Amino acid sequence: MSVVITTDVSNYEAKGYGDPNKKMKALTWQGKNQVKVVETACPTIVDDGDVILKVTGSTICGSDLHLLHAAIPNLEKGDILGHEFCGVVESVGPAVKNITVGERAVASFQIACGKCYYCQKKLSSMCERTNKSEDALQLYGRRTAGIFGYSHFTGGFAGGQAEYVRVPYGDVNLLPLPDDVPDEKGLYLSDVLSTSWNAVADKGVEKGDTVAIWGAGPIGQMAAEFSFVNGAKTTTQARDNRVYESPKGETVTSTLKKMCDGRGPDVAIECAAGEYTKGWAHYFERMLGMETDTSELINEMITSVRGFGRCGITGVYAGFCNHFNIGSMMETGVRLIGNGQAPVHKYWKELLQYIKEDKIHPLDMVTHRYKLEDMEKVYELFNKRDPGMQKVFVQTKFSAPPAPGAPALTEL
């Protein structure tokens, strides 16, 4: 029999699950291109497996911009955002056995039950018990797991761009952090490190491969680094949601073919997302609601890789796209793989060990540190692709001082 958890708790005060006598600051969605830091009620223990986490670090993910742009359905005004966060355990429910008060921990961005068919196979992003959305079921034929701070389409859970957060199934969805891994490194086990690793591992990147990456944000940057960890010979890094500006008269595909012995790269990884149009046709089709996502970058990947090459989609695609080049994929044996949402629980213990051994370097992508109180401005900067900005670390009043090698606080 399925264990039932309480969903649709996207703002504790508004949904009746908050402590009216204890307030916190939180970043909320207020409408398309509008976010606001508000004072609202702190979360309380709702279900026996809940953990209340005092947040010491959060961040903005590129996929948060899809929420900002209202590209993800079922957002409600006042929803608390943020799916990547770490902190210190404030309190635990009576069923929690493995997480203790005062312990430092990082949360997975997806909410898994740990017991269902997919969780038992370490495919936690498809947990069958944490997302009740009928819209997701109708659109995808199945639901994803619940996701923190990512609309009612993914269960309606309040996120971690706040001072406190409720973590359902705390024993499953929190990974304790050792003293020698500071928040500025451990935080990114929430999503970006696992997602980047999955993008590489799921495509079977191996020794000698040439890898092309669309999208030069933190996911693309770490996917390039992880490709080399797996033995890739070369990577072609993208910029501004596309492979660098091709020479006059050349396309992305023709340029990549020339770079790779006329055949193209072995592997292509899309780390940009489906809302960034390059041509007028897709621009107007998206504007008119004729498609939710553009197929342009996917088509570039399919036509760029060698025959029987591997293409993976890691950037967020919400629904349908037009003009998809299925003929090229079928006729040339190209394998197209959906890599997300990445099953964080499958990788995060291994990646934590790699951090401890200095085999992977999360701080390579962290460029800025800001206060939670400044998140409205930080979203604006992140949305504009402020020069030099990659991954940010967002501190709260509970955060420790910056760790060695981490960026100093930027005052706004």
Stockholm file with secondary structure:
# STOCKHOLM 1.0

chainA/1-412         MSVVITTDVSNYEAKGYGDPNKKMKALTWQGKNQVKVVETACPTIVDDGDVILKVTGSTICGSDLHLLHAAIPNLEKGDILGHEFCGVVESVGPAVKNITVGERAVASFQIACGKCYYCQKKLSSMCERTNKSEDALQLYGRRTAGIFGYSHFTGGFAGGQAEYVRVPYGDVNLLPLPDDVPDEKGLYLSDVLSTSWNAVADKGVEKGDTVAIWGAGPIGQMAAEFSFVNGAKTTTQARDNRVYESPKGETVTSTLKKMCDGRGPDVAIECAAGEYTKGWAHYFERMLGMETDTSELINEMITSVRGFGRCGITGVYAGFCNHFNIGSMMETGVRLIGNGQAPVHKYWKELLQYIKEDKIHPLDMVTHRYKLEDMEKVYELFNKRDPGMQKVFVQTKFSAPPAPGAPALTEL
#=GR chainA/1-412 SS CCCCCCCCBSSHHHHTCEEEEEEEEEEEEEETTEEEEEEEEEECCCSTTCEEEEEEEECCCHHHHHHHTTCSSCCCTTCBCCSCEEEEEEEECTTCCSCCTTCEEEECSEECCSSSHHHHTTCGGGCSSSCCCHHHHHHHSSCCCEEBTSCGGGTCBCCSSBSEEEESSHHHHEEECCTTSCHHHHGGGGTHHHHHHHHHHTTTCCTTCEEEEECCSHHHHHHHHHHHHTTCSEEECEETTEESCCCTTCCHHHHHHHHTTTTCCSEEEECSCTTCCCSHHHHHHHHTTSCSBCCHHHHHHHHHSCTTCEEEECSCCCSCBSSCCHHHHHHTTCEEEECCSCCHHHHHHHHHHHHHTTSSCGGGSEEEEEEGGGHHHHHHHHHTTCTTCCEEEEECTTCCCCCTTSCCBCCC
#=GC SS_cons         CCCCCCCCBSSHHHHTCEEEEEEEEEEEEEETTEEEEEEEEEECCCSTTCEEEEEEEECCCHHHHHHHTTCSSCCCTTCBCCSCEEEEEEEECTTCCSCCTTCEEEECSEECCSSSHHHHTTCGGGCSSSCCCHHHHHHHSSCCCEEBTSCGGGTCBCCSSBSEEEESSHHHHEEECCTTSCHHHHGGGGTHHHHHHHHHHTTTCCTTCEEEEECCSHHHHHHHHHHHHTTCSEEECEETTEESCCCTTCCHHHHHHHHTTTTCCSEEEECSCTTCCCSHHHHHHHHTTSCSBCCHHHHHHHHHSCTTCEEEECSCCCSCBSSCCHHHHHHTTCEEEECCSCCHHHHHHHHHHHHHTTSSCGGGSEEEEEEGGGHHHHHHHHHTTCTTCCEEEEECTTCCCCCTTSCCBCCC
//
